Amino acid sequence: MPGIWTILRVTLREGIRRRLLLALGGLSLVGVLITAWGYAELPNLPGGRGATGLETDQLQLIASQLLILVMFMFSFVLALAAVFAAAPSVAGELETGEMVAVLARPVPRRSVLLGKWLALAIVVVVYALGATALEFAAVLITTGYHPPHPIEASLYLAGEGLVTLALAMALSTRVPPVTAGIIAMLLFGIAWVGGVVGGIGAAFGDPVVGQLGTVTRIVLPTDGLWRGAIFSLEPGSMVLAGAAAGPQIAAFPFYASAPPPLVYLAWSLIWVAGMLAIAVVSFERRDL
Amino acid sequence: MAATSPVVEFHALTKRYGRTTALDDLDLQVDRGEVFGLLGANGAGKTTAVKVLLGLTRPTSGGGSLLGMPFGDPESRRRVGYLPELFRYQGWLTGGEVLRLHAELSGLAPERWAEEIDTVLATADLRTRADDRVSTYSKGMQQRLGLAVALLGRPEVVVLDEPSTALDPLGRHELRGTIRGLRELGTTVILNSHQLTEVEQVCDRVAIIHLGRLLAVGALSDLLVAGGIRLRAIGLSPAAEDELARAGEGGLERDGPWLIVRGATEEQIPELVEMIVRSGGRVYGVELMHPTLEDRFRQLLGSA
């Protein structure tokens, strides 16, 4: 695809020159430091100091739950960054006119679109892996807790970012930047709430409400991948306790009883590829 | 490809946006090496025609070719330079970096980049600002950068869509010189403009478009309406008006209080004044009119 690497490089350069990467990296580092301070204070909580083995378990359980909450924050930041980087990348440049001069070159539109997506995908993946690695290091150093599947957790978060990125990019080929951003964020939020409501349905034995979560996870795989991240971060004791608690535990939004099946991961990949294909067709058919 | 083969051809090209017809059954051809003017009022369809030929917009029906390839084929744009009407370049890049980006995208051999970029920077008078970010450029400088982008790599066809809207008088003069220089190099130039004097001064052939329809096309000399003599006179009898109408080759026209004896020459001025005075009329003013495209343009738009 001629031009794809040129567009990729120039998009990355734009991220650097416009200080997007600096803001993302710098503020995330601040977030990690603040949470590290919080973790470090955990052993000083009343009843925590001089803990026996049981108390150490408690500490690790609390640390794991806090880690999941912090990761939820990172997944939200990741989705937000992906949406607000992707939404103006096509629509914004079409509005200002920057895109016209580029598309008048012997470059297929799919090269422009996919070049931009790939550049932002690199940012999303590097950010997801970097921010989570720092957070895992912080929690390990301060509390001694290490999640059972850290790499998988990071990859699930990166996957969530890539799904959001593809969605925002597709919307950006047809609707103005602000609208594309708002639609993508709303869908991200609806998918998460759909998962929570589905969990409540499963907990209280209502199959119709329970199905809602399944449907939203298929329509937009962000929540399904987030559940994978939760499972990767939970200590074994939490999973066992959850299983012993019965079906009602499904109502708890920060608990996952199992990782997403392989077929779901395959579906997520197909979903991203399909959304990019839709974005390409939509962009190629658009009159400028 | 033969030296005289058309560089651009539109065949029965129609473009509609909803219920608005931007181009209506356009048949047009631009030959190699000519400076071709697309002339029309705002909203006439000039920019749509250019966007269709560059593959930026798809026609509703009909089609055409650019350098022998169908519209929309990315390869057809390899030897084309384009300055859009809405010129905007990446503000976070320097002027030199914008040109480098376009050199890369146009498929220019990397060993030619430095020389080509330096040449077009000189043409656009931007050499001293090449290392400054585009966001610091004035509007006129951004339009000159757009011209530099369009000329990069010595393209066979240069499409300039309203290229002087942000330029000062000196910049416009230099632009006309650049276009004439391109003609001398054998480059085909398509100039979209609603500035008649600009088109008059540089174009070999002109097409006049109105509401998406082609009203006239031809060599500039064929389209220019003959000049004439403008007279401000009162008290003319119908017989004297008939006599005046016969004096010029193009008949008699009225323009407010003025009469225009179309086709009359400077040598006829005393004779025309005498004619009016003899018939009992009084003359308050006389002007010699040069042949202009504007008159032709107004005539065509008036009849359309």
HADDOCK unambig.tbl for C-alpha pairs under 7 A between the chains (distance, minus, plus):
assign (segid A and resid 3 and name CA) (segid B and resid 105 and name CA) 5.81 0.50 0.50
assign (segid A and resid 14 and name CA) (segid B and resid 92 and name CA) 6.99 0.50 0.50
assign (segid A and resid 17 and name CA) (segid B and resid 92 and name CA) 6.50 0.50 0.50
assign (segid A and resid 96 and name CA) (segid B and resid 88 and name CA) 6.65 0.50 0.50
assign (segid A and resid 97 and name CA) (segid B and resid 86 and name CA) 5.94 0.50 0.50
assign (segid A and resid 97 and name CA) (segid B and resid 87 and name CA) 6.42 0.50 0.50
assign (segid A and resid 97 and name CA) (segid B and resid 88 and name CA) 5.48 0.50 0.50
assign (segid A and resid 98 and name CA) (segid B and resid 88 and name CA) 4.99 0.50 0.50
assign (segid A and resid 98 and name CA) (segid B and resid 89 and name CA) 5.18 0.50 0.50
assign (segid A and resid 98 and name CA) (segid B and resid 90 and name CA) 6.51 0.50 0.50
assign (segid A and resid 101 and name CA) (segid B and resid 84 and name CA) 6.80 0.50 0.50
assign (segid A and resid 104 and name CA) (segid B and resid 54 and name CA) 6.14 0.50 0.50
assign (segid A and resid 104 and name CA) (segid B and resid 77 and name CA) 6.67 0.50 0.50
assign (segid A and resid 104 and name CA) (segid B and resid 82 and name CA) 6.99 0.50 0.50
assign (segid A and resid 105 and name CA) (segid B and resid 77 and name CA) 5.80 0.50 0.50
assign (segid A and resid 105 and name CA) (segid B and resid 78 and name CA) 6.54 0.50 0.50
assign (segid A and resid 105 and name CA) (segid B and resid 105 and name CA) 6.21 0.50 0.50
assign (segid A and resid 105 and name CA) (segid B and resid 106 and name CA) 5.56 0.50 0.50
assign (segid A and resid 106 and name CA) (segid B and resid 74 and name CA) 4.41 0.50 0.50
assign (segid A and resid 106 and name CA) (segid B and resid 75 and name CA) 5.46 0.50 0.50
assign (segid A and resid 106 and name CA) (segid B and resid 77 and name CA) 5.04 0.50 0.50
assign (segid A and resid 106 and name CA) (segid B and resid 78 and name CA) 5.09 0.50 0.50
assign (segid A and resid 106 and name CA) (segid B and resid 105 and name CA) 6.93 0.50 0.50
assign (segid A and resid 106 and name CA) (segid B and resid 106 and name CA) 5.92 0.50 0.50
assign (segid A and resid 107 and name CA) (segid B and resid 74 and name CA) 5.92 0.50 0.50
assign (segid A and resid 107 and name CA) (segid B and resid 105 and name CA) 6.77 0.50 0.50
assign (segid A and resid 108 and name CA) (segid B and resid 74 and name CA) 6.17 0.50 0.50
assign (segid A and resid 287 and name CA) (segid B and resid 56 and name CA) 6.25 0.50 0.50
assign (segid A and resid 287 and name CA) (segid B and resid 57 and name CA) 4.45 0.50 0.50
assign (segid A and resid 287 and name CA) (segid B and resid 58 and name CA) 6.36 0.50 0.50
assign (segid A and resid 288 and name CA) (segid B and resid 56 and name CA) 5.56 0.50 0.50
assign (segid A and resid 288 and name CA) (segid B and resid 57 and name CA) 5.61 0.50 0.50
